[in-house]
Amino acid sequence: MSGYHILLANVFFAPFTYGGATIVAEQVARELRAQTGWRISAVSVMSRTDLAPYTLTRSEVDGIANYIINLPSGRHYADLYDNPRVTEIIAGLMDALKPDLLHAHCVQDLGAGMFEAAQDRKIPVILSVHDFWWLCDRQFMIRPNQKYCGQNPVRIDACRGCVDDFSRARTRLGRLARLAQIPVRVTYPSRFALDLSEASGFAAGRGVVWANGVRLPGPEFFEAQAARRARDARVSFGFVGGPSQIKGWPVIRKAFGALDTDDFRLLLVDGSPDGSWWRDVDLSGLPGDVRIHPRFDQQGMDEFYKEIDVLVFMSQWKETFGLAIREALARGIHIIQTDSGGTVEHQGSSSGQAIPIGAPPSVLETRLRGALAGEGVTQAPLPVTSFADQAGAFAALVEEVLAEAR
């Protein structure tokens, strides 16, 4: 393959990693570099009071240079989606680095003005959508009352009772819609995300499904999983969503609280950077052996997944993907989940048995009792897209886009 140079843009990037989209951006970049030998540079942001606003610093992890823009606090609303100062800095990076292609992931805080900078320099753009930031002023289509919006298609007039300032939200949507005409391809992690976005008028006709990869189990995982099951025959449940309504914790708590047995384990992952998710959550009165599991990174996920037999995924909103679902399926872990958008699109992900969003806790309780009786708990691992597979698919897309640009 040709020696291309890709400029990757994401709100966070190593060494400052946070969120599933950042993990995807980092892992794919590393795999792409390993597979093709292409040069990868990244641009991201941070906010530090000990540095001057809009200072540009450089870091490097695994051979990928990350140019980090220091953002001041108290920025104006419009700067969160189209910041001229950030655009000017990225334009300067483009002039210095001369990339062949801009690959934009999550551009909140960076701003989408970088697309115009790329267009001015005849640099093709591929946009990878990970959430609903382009359609929703609140990013995840979750209303202030922590209920899923449910619009399909999304229409700005229906957002009046949700956004803080309707006029500026409408201006934001219009500006982003115009900027979204620049990317030559727009990727989505699921058919659900693509269909909802294009039905809402976003970048219609240029969307492709580019399924996220996951870290596959290590060579010793299944032996360790079998050893744990032999050592402790209790069914072990896991929950990675945190104690929020939108992730279904109130439903989960009530369903587990209704069980009349203590013969099971429940591991609650604390995904917060500072271990604060479950600190003030009252877990007294829950049956079973309930434990808090510390946050894990990509290298440590096998240590968590070998400890559970069932992943409980009770999101009360429609998600664009579901990394945890695929991570679990690759490891032979049973899934109990809601009908939560892109999470149900993988074979074996309970799509035919998904619990409707808003269903009472009794529905989950029935599923939990079935799992305790052994229903579906032991299952074979399923083939799941890896980060290497995902990077290979992206390399083919890059070749296609750059061939068209020539």
C-alpha positions as CSV (number, residue, x, y, z in Angstrom):
1,M,0.0,0.0,0.0
2,S,1.0,3.6,-0.5
3,G,2.6,5.5,2.3
4,Y,-0.3,7.7,3.2
5,H,-0.4,10.2,6.1
6,I,-3.7,10.3,8.0
7,L,-4.6,13.2,10.4
8,L,-7.0,11.8,13.0
9,A,-9.2,14.2,15.0
10,N,-11.0,13.2,18.2
11,V,-11.8,15.1,21.3
12,F,-9.6,12.8,23.4
13,F,-6.6,10.7,22.4
14,A,-3.8,8.9,24.1
15,P,-2.3,9.7,26.6
16,F,-5.7,11.1,27.6
17,T,-8.1,8.3,27.0
18,Y,-11.7,8.5,28.0
19,G,-14.8,6.9,26.5
20,G,-15.6,4.1,24.0
21,A,-15.2,6.3,20.9
22,T,-11.7,7.2,22.0
23,I,-10.8,3.6,22.5
24,V,-12.0,2.8,19.0
25,A,-10.1,5.8,17.5
26,E,-6.9,4.8,19.3
27,Q,-7.0,1.0,18.6
28,V,-7.9,1.4,15.0
29,A,-5.1,4.0,14.5
30,R,-2.5,1.6,16.0
31,E,-3.7,-1.4,14.0
32,L,-3.8,0.8,10.8
33,R,-0.3,1.9,11.4
34,A,0.8,-1.7,12.0
35,Q,-0.9,-3.2,9.0
36,T,-0.1,-0.5,6.4
37,G,2.9,1.4,7.7
38,W,1.0,4.6,7.1
39,R,1.9,7.6,9.2
40,I,-0.8,8.6,11.7
41,S,-1.0,11.9,13.5
42,A,-3.7,12.9,15.9
43,V,-5.2,16.2,17.1
44,S,-7.2,16.4,20.3
45,V,-7.9,18.7,23.3
46,M,-7.4,19.2,27.0
47,S,-8.2,21.9,29.5
48,R,-5.4,22.9,31.9
49,T,-5.2,26.1,33.9
50,D,-1.4,26.0,34.1
51,L,-1.1,26.5,30.3
52,A,-2.1,29.5,28.3
53,P,-5.4,29.1,26.3
54,Y,-5.0,27.5,22.9
55,T,-1.4,26.4,23.6
56,L,-0.4,23.5,21.3
57,T,1.6,20.7,22.8
58,R,2.8,17.5,21.3
59,S,2.8,14.0,22.9
60,E,3.5,10.6,21.4
61,V,2.3,7.1,22.3
62,D,3.0,4.0,20.2
63,G,4.5,6.0,17.4
64,I,1.5,8.2,16.9
65,A,2.0,11.9,17.5
66,N,-0.8,13.7,19.3
67,Y,-1.1,17.5,18.9
68,I,-3.1,18.7,21.9
69,I,-4.9,22.0,22.0
70,N,-5.4,23.5,25.5
71,L,-8.9,24.9,25.7
72,P,-9.9,27.7,28.2
73,S,-12.9,27.3,30.4
74,G,-16.0,29.4,29.9
75,R,-16.1,29.1,26.1
76,H,-19.1,30.4,24.2
77,Y,-21.8,28.0,23.2
78,A,-20.9,28.2,19.5
79,D,-17.2,27.5,20.2
80,L,-18.2,24.0,21.4
81,Y,-19.1,23.0,17.8
82,D,-17.3,25.6,15.6
83,N,-14.4,27.3,17.2
84,P,-12.4,29.6,14.8
85,R,-9.3,29.6,17.1
86,V,-9.2,25.8,17.0
87,T,-9.9,25.7,13.3
88,E,-6.9,28.1,12.7
89,I,-4.6,25.8,14.8
90,I,-5.7,22.7,12.9
91,A,-5.3,24.5,9.6
92,G,-1.7,25.3,10.6
93,L,-1.2,21.6,11.4
94,M,-2.5,20.7,8.0
95,D,-0.1,23.1,6.4
96,A,2.8,21.7,8.4
97,L,2.0,18.0,8.3
98,K,0.4,17.8,4.8
99,P,-1.8,14.8,5.5
100,D,-3.4,12.9,2.6
101,L,-6.7,12.5,4.5
102,L,-8.6,13.9,7.6
103,H,-10.3,11.2,9.6
104,A,-12.7,13.0,12.1
105,H,-14.3,11.1,15.0
106,C,-15.9,13.0,17.8
107,V,-15.3,16.7,17.2
108,Q,-17.2,18.3,20.1
109,D,-14.9,21.0,21.6
110,L,-12.6,20.7,18.6
111,G,-15.4,22.0,16.3
112,A,-16.4,21.0,12.8
113,G,-14.8,24.1,11.2
114,M,-11.8,21.9,10.5
115,F,-13.7,20.4,7.6
116,E,-13.6,23.8,5.8
117,A,-9.9,24.0,6.5
118,A,-9.4,20.5,4.9
119,Q,-11.6,21.5,1.9
120,D,-9.6,24.6,1.3
121,R,-6.5,22.4,1.1
122,K,-8.2,19.7,-1.0
123,I,-7.8,17.2,1.8
124,P,-10.6,14.6,1.6
125,V,-12.5,14.0,4.9
126,I,-14.0,10.9,6.3
127,L,-16.3,11.5,9.3
128,S,-16.9,8.6,11.7
129,V,-20.1,9.2,13.8
130,H,-20.2,7.6,17.2
131,D,-23.2,9.2,18.9
132,F,-25.9,11.7,18.1
133,W,-24.0,14.9,18.6
134,W,-24.6,16.0,15.0
135,L,-28.4,15.8,15.5
136,C,-28.9,16.6,19.1
137,D,-27.9,19.6,21.2
138,R,-27.6,17.2,24.2
139,Q,-25.5,14.7,22.2
140,F,-27.3,11.5,23.2
141,M,-30.9,12.2,22.6
142,I,-31.6,12.1,26.3
143,R,-34.0,14.6,27.7
144,P,-33.4,16.6,30.9
145,N,-35.7,14.2,32.8
146,Q,-33.3,11.3,31.8
147,K,-35.8,9.8,29.4
148,Y,-34.9,8.8,25.8
149,C,-36.1,11.4,23.2
150,G,-37.3,8.7,20.8
151,Q,-37.6,11.0,17.7
152,N,-37.2,9.2,14.4
153,P,-36.5,11.1,12.3
154,V,-35.1,13.9,14.5
155,R,-36.8,17.3,13.8
156,I,-35.5,20.4,15.5
157,D,-39.0,21.8,16.2
158,A,-39.6,18.9,18.5
159,C,-36.6,20.0,20.6
160,R,-38.1,23.2,21.9
161,G,-38.9,21.8,25.4
162,C,-35.6,20.1,25.7
163,V,-32.8,22.5,24.8
164,D,-31.8,25.5,26.9
165,D,-32.0,28.0,24.0
166,F,-34.0,26.9,20.9
167,S,-32.7,29.6,18.7
168,R,-29.1,28.9,19.2
169,A,-29.8,25.1,19.0
170,R,-31.4,25.6,15.6
171,T,-28.4,27.8,14.5
172,R,-26.1,25.0,15.6
173,L,-28.0,22.3,13.7
174,G,-28.0,24.4,10.5
175,R,-24.2,25.1,10.7
176,L,-23.4,21.5,11.4
177,A,-25.6,20.3,8.5
178,R,-23.7,22.6,6.1
179,L,-20.3,21.4,7.4
180,A,-21.5,17.8,7.1
181,Q,-21.7,18.2,3.3
182,I,-17.9,18.3,3.2
183,P,-16.9,14.7,4.2
184,V,-16.9,12.3,1.2
185,R,-17.9,9.4,3.4
186,V,-19.7,9.2,6.8
187,T,-19.3,6.0,8.7
188,Y,-21.6,4.7,11.4
189,P,-21.1,1.8,13.8
190,S,-24.5,0.3,13.2
191,R,-27.4,0.3,10.6
192,F,-29.6,1.8,13.3
193,A,-27.3,4.9,13.6
194,L,-27.1,5.3,9.8
195,D,-30.8,5.0,9.2
196,L,-31.8,7.4,11.9
197,S,-29.2,10.0,10.9
198,E,-30.0,9.9,7.2
199,A,-33.7,9.8,7.8
200,S,-33.1,13.0,9.8
201,G,-31.5,14.6,6.8
202,F,-27.9,14.3,7.9
203,A,-25.3,13.6,5.1
204,A,-27.8,11.6,3.1
205,G,-26.4,9.2,0.6
206,R,-22.8,9.1,1.9
207,G,-23.2,6.9,4.9
208,V,-21.6,3.4,5.3
209,V,-21.7,1.0,8.2
210,W,-18.3,0.6,9.6
211,A,-18.7,-1.8,12.6
212,N,-16.6,-1.2,15.6
213,G,-14.0,-3.8,16.6
214,V,-13.3,-5.1,20.0
215,R,-10.3,-6.5,21.9
216,L,-10.6,-10.2,21.5
217,P,-10.0,-12.6,24.4
218,G,-6.3,-13.4,25.2
219,P,-4.9,-16.9,24.8
220,E,-5.4,-17.8,28.4
221,F,-8.9,-16.3,28.9
222,F,-11.0,-19.4,28.4
223,E,-8.8,-21.5,30.7
224,A,-9.1,-18.9,33.4
225,Q,-12.8,-18.6,32.8
226,A,-13.3,-22.4,33.2
227,A,-11.1,-22.4,36.3
228,R,-13.2,-19.7,37.9
229,R,-16.5,-21.6,37.1
230,A,-15.1,-24.8,38.5
231,R,-14.0,-23.0,41.6
232,D,-17.3,-21.2,42.2
233,A,-20.5,-22.7,40.6
234,R,-22.6,-19.7,41.4
235,V,-24.0,-17.7,38.4
236,S,-22.1,-14.5,38.2
237,F,-23.7,-11.3,36.7
238,G,-21.9,-8.2,35.5
239,F,-23.1,-4.6,35.0
240,V,-20.8,-2.0,33.4
241,G,-23.2,0.9,33.0
242,G,-23.0,2.8,36.2
243,P,-25.7,3.9,38.7
244,S,-27.8,6.1,36.4
245,Q,-31.4,5.9,35.3
246,I,-30.5,6.0,31.6
247,K,-28.3,2.9,31.9
248,G,-31.1,1.1,33.7
249,W,-29.7,0.9,37.2
250,P,-33.1,1.5,39.0
251,V,-34.6,-1.4,37.0
252,I,-31.7,-3.6,37.7
253,R,-31.8,-2.9,41.4
254,K,-35.5,-3.6,41.7
255,A,-35.2,-6.8,39.7
256,F,-32.3,-8.2,41.7
257,G,-33.9,-7.0,44.9
258,A,-36.9,-9.2,44.2
259,L,-34.9,-12.4,44.0
260,D,-35.3,-14.7,46.9
261,T,-31.9,-16.3,46.8
262,D,-28.4,-15.3,47.8
263,D,-26.7,-18.0,45.6
264,F,-25.3,-15.6,42.9
265,R,-22.7,-12.9,42.4
266,L,-23.2,-9.4,41.0
267,L,-20.2,-7.4,39.9
268,L,-20.8,-3.6,39.4
269,V,-18.0,-2.0,37.4
270,D,-16.9,1.5,38.5
271,G,-16.0,3.1,35.2
272,S,-15.3,6.5,36.6
273,P,-11.7,7.9,36.6
274,D,-11.8,8.5,40.3
275,G,-13.8,5.5,41.6
276,S,-16.8,7.7,42.5
277,W,-19.7,6.0,40.6
278,W,-20.8,3.7,43.4
279,R,-19.4,5.6,46.4
280,D,-22.7,7.0,47.6
281,V,-25.0,4.4,46.2
282,D,-26.9,2.3,48.8
283,L,-26.5,-1.3,48.0
284,S,-27.8,-2.6,51.3
285,G,-30.7,-5.0,51.1
286,L,-29.6,-6.5,47.8
287,P,-29.4,-10.3,47.9
288,G,-26.4,-12.2,46.7
289,D,-22.7,-11.5,46.7
290,V,-22.6,-7.9,45.4
291,R,-19.2,-6.4,44.7
292,I,-17.7,-3.3,43.1
293,H,-15.2,-4.1,40.4
294,P,-12.6,-1.3,39.6
295,R,-12.4,0.3,36.3
296,F,-10.5,-1.7,33.7
297,D,-8.6,-0.8,30.6
298,Q,-8.2,-2.7,27.3
299,Q,-5.4,-4.9,28.7
300,G,-7.4,-5.7,31.9
301,M,-10.8,-6.5,30.5
302,D,-10.2,-10.3,30.5
303,E,-9.7,-10.1,34.3
304,F,-13.3,-8.8,34.5
305,Y,-15.0,-10.9,31.9
306,K,-13.6,-14.2,33.3
307,E,-15.5,-13.4,36.5
308,I,-19.0,-13.2,35.0
309,D,-21.4,-15.5,33.2
310,V,-24.1,-13.0,32.3
311,L,-23.8,-9.4,31.2
312,V,-26.8,-7.3,32.2
313,F,-27.2,-4.4,29.7
314,M,-30.3,-2.4,30.5
315,S,-29.8,0.9,28.7
316,Q,-33.0,2.9,28.5
317,W,-32.0,4.7,25.4
318,K,-31.1,3.8,21.8
319,E,-27.3,3.5,21.6
320,T,-25.3,3.6,18.3
321,F,-23.3,0.5,19.1
322,G,-22.4,-1.4,22.3
323,L,-18.7,-2.4,22.8
324,A,-19.4,-4.3,26.0
325,I,-22.0,-6.5,24.1
326,R,-19.4,-7.6,21.5
327,E,-16.7,-8.0,24.1
328,A,-18.9,-10.4,26.1
329,L,-20.1,-12.3,23.0
330,A,-16.5,-12.9,22.0
331,R,-16.0,-14.5,25.4
332,G,-19.0,-16.8,25.5
333,I,-20.9,-14.7,28.0
334,H,-24.7,-14.6,28.0
335,I,-26.4,-11.3,27.3
336,I,-29.6,-9.9,28.9
337,Q,-30.3,-6.6,27.3
338,T,-32.9,-4.0,26.2
339,D,-33.9,-3.3,22.6
340,S,-31.3,-0.5,22.6
341,G,-30.6,0.4,19.0
342,G,-27.3,-0.7,17.6
343,T,-26.5,-3.0,20.5
344,V,-28.8,-5.7,19.2
345,E,-27.5,-6.0,15.6
346,H,-24.9,-8.7,16.3
347,Q,-25.7,-12.4,16.0
348,G,-26.4,-13.8,19.4
349,S,-26.9,-10.4,21.1
350,S,-30.5,-11.3,22.2
351,S,-32.0,-9.2,19.4
352,G,-35.0,-11.5,19.3
353,Q,-35.4,-11.6,23.0
354,A,-34.5,-8.0,23.9
355,I,-36.4,-6.4,26.7
356,P,-38.4,-3.3,25.5
357,I,-37.1,0.0,26.8
358,G,-39.4,1.0,29.7
359,A,-40.5,-2.5,30.6
360,P,-41.1,-3.0,34.3
361,P,-38.4,-4.6,36.5
362,S,-40.5,-7.8,36.6
363,V,-39.5,-8.6,33.0
364,L,-35.8,-8.5,33.9
365,E,-36.5,-10.4,37.1
366,T,-37.9,-13.3,35.0
367,R,-34.8,-13.3,32.9
368,L,-32.6,-13.3,35.9
369,R,-34.5,-16.3,37.4
370,G,-34.0,-18.1,34.1
371,A,-30.3,-17.4,34.2
372,L,-30.1,-18.7,37.8
373,A,-31.8,-21.9,36.5
374,G,-29.1,-22.2,33.9
375,E,-31.0,-21.0,30.9
376,G,-28.4,-20.0,28.2
377,V,-25.7,-19.2,30.7
378,T,-23.1,-21.5,29.1
379,Q,-22.7,-20.6,25.5
380,A,-20.0,-20.8,22.9
381,P,-18.0,-17.6,22.0
382,L,-19.1,-16.0,18.8
383,P,-17.0,-14.5,16.0
384,V,-16.7,-10.8,16.6
385,T,-15.0,-8.1,14.5
386,S,-11.6,-7.3,16.0
387,F,-9.8,-3.9,15.9
388,A,-7.5,-5.4,13.3
389,D,-10.6,-6.3,11.1
390,Q,-11.9,-2.8,11.6
391,A,-8.6,-1.2,10.6
392,G,-8.4,-3.4,7.5
393,A,-11.9,-2.2,6.5
394,F,-10.9,1.4,7.0
395,A,-7.8,1.0,5.0
396,A,-9.9,-0.2,2.1
397,L,-12.2,2.8,2.5
398,V,-9.2,5.2,2.5
399,E,-7.9,3.6,-0.7
400,E,-11.3,4.0,-2.3
401,V,-11.6,7.7,-1.2
402,L,-8.1,8.7,-2.3
403,A,-8.5,6.9,-5.6
404,E,-11.6,9.0,-6.3
405,A,-9.8,12.2,-5.3
406,R,-7.0,11.6,-7.8
